[in-house]
Amino acid sequence: MAASLSRRLEAVSDITLTLIGKPGCHLCDDARAVVNDVLRQLQGTDDSAAAASVDSAVGPAVTSGASRFRLEELSIEGNPALFAEYGEQIPVLLVNGKVHNFWRIDPVRLTTSLKGLL
């Protein structure tokens, strides 16, 4: 029973960041760098190896204290639904499935939002 409750509490603490973009998009590269920097700061480290680096469709989980951040990246290329919804706004950053920002990611705003979820 305790293990089951522990797993449910752990699942509640997951914060998923989804970066929607496409290959070759310089604004997407900039957004990825901002997100990685913010996650690194929230972890309390400047070690670039500890950052969530996303080179594939789904990135690694990043742990920060009691909460876990999961960073994933999706491309609008080859995905008609994503293209229709976000094609003119990339990069788009979703936090727990809700649009946080698009085009330019403000590191202060993102940090404040994520700290509010911890």
Buried (B, 14 or more C-beta within 10 A) or exposed (E): EEEEEEEEEEEEBEBBBBBBBBEEBEBBEBBBEBBBBBBBBBBEEEEEEBBBBBEEEEBBEBEBEEBBBBBBBBBBEEBEEBBEBBBEBBBBBBBEEEBBBBEEBEEEEBBEBBEEEE
